[in-house]
Amino acid sequence: MLCLTAVLTLALLPFSLAQVSDDFEAGWDQAAWPTYAADCNQGGKVTLDSSTAHSGKNSIRVDGAGGYCGHMFFGTTKVPSGDVYVRAYVKASKALTDSHVSFITMPDSAQGSNKHLRIGGQSKILMYNRESDDATLPDLSPQGIATSTALPTGSWQCFEYHLGTDGTVETWLNGNVIAGLTSKAGVPNSNAAQWQRSSIKPKVTGVYFGWESYGGDANTFWYDDISISSTRVGCT
């Protein structure tokens, strides 16, 4: 069982080693996990849900409406200043479609003001999207699509990713590397040409979980056992 809410701050460790984790068994602390809906919100909703959980009895439910203004997220700005590792157990009610959506969004100062690094889907597979130039990882060619994977529905999935200070991006689903969602020195990825055309190295200032659709797709996502830290936690 994860601790109810753990935030290791400067009093214990340097901020670069800060860790935030929550299993929401003590409820939803809205001061620690505020909602986030940049620019507008017309229909998205975040609630504490005791009907399903990865562990214990509680999770956070996000009902996302269709269209950009139907978005809603919850999250934190307490992220490490160096490498960032995120682990979340995720449950989706509907499969990703061909439309572009996000279920994690991160303000990214490396891209400029009010620009985000986004994780979501398009072409029915998991992908990254860089807002400043709309680049995707992987390339959305038939070959690139084949190097990613769909997000299973109706059950809890362990989703992990790593953003390195050197520009590294690594991603795992249930402990398995997703080759198409990897951009790392020394690891060839012939389907990362669009992503690697820029020298931007992500520097995220927050991590937010929820739903954003750039078309008409609506979905419900649940999140549980979230960890944000400077080292990989894994799916244990």
C-alpha positions, 0 to 999 in steps of 0.5 A, a space after each residue: 500500500 502506498 502512503 496516503 500522501 507523501 511529499 518529501 520536501 527540502 526539509 528531507 531531501 533536495 528539491 531535485 529529489 522531491 517525491 509526491 505520491 497518493 493513493 487517495 485513501 484519505 480522500 481527494 486533497 484539493 489543495 495538493 491536487 487542484 483542478 486545472 483547465 487552461 483557458 476554458 472548461 465546459 463540461 469536464 468534471 473531477 470527482 473522488 470515486 469509491 466504485 473502483 480503485 487500483 488499490 484500496 477503495 478510492 480513485 480519482 475520476 475524470 469525466 471529459 466532454 468532447 471538444 477542447 473546452 470540455 477538458 478537465 485535469 487535476 494535478 500538481 506543480 510539485 515536480 523534480 527540477 531534474 529528471 522526472 519519473 511519473 507512474 500512474 495507474 490508469 483506467 479508461 472507459 473507452 478506447 482511443 480513436 483516430 482523433 487526437 486526445 490527451 489524458 496527461 498534460 504538462 506545462 513545459 517552459 522549454 516550449 515557451 509561455 502557455 505551451 504544453 507537453 501532452 500524452 494521449 492518443 491519436 490513430 488509436 495508439 498512445 503518443 506524445 504531442 508537443 504543442 509548440 510545433 504539433 510534433 508527435 512521438 512516434 511519427 503517425 505513419 503506418 510504421 510509427 503507429 505500429 511501434 506504439 500500442 493501444 491503451 486497454 479499456 475497462 481495467 487498471 493499467 500501469 503507465 510510466 514515463 521518464 523525461 530526462 534533462 538531456 531530452 530523453 523520453 521513455 515510456 512503459 505500459 505495465 512494465 513493458 517499454 513502448 519503443 515508439 514512445 522512446 527518444 533517447 541518445 544511443 537508442 535508435 528510433 526511426 519513427 521519431 523524426 518529427 519529434 527529433 527535428 527540434 532541440 527542445 528538452 522538456 522542462 515541465 512545471 506541472 503534471 496534470 491528469 485528466 482529459 482533453 479532446 481536440 474533436 468530439 471524443 468524450 471519455 471517462 478516466 480513473 487515476 490511482 496510486 500516482 507517483 512523481 519522483 526523480 527516480 523510477 518507482 515501477 509498477 510494484 
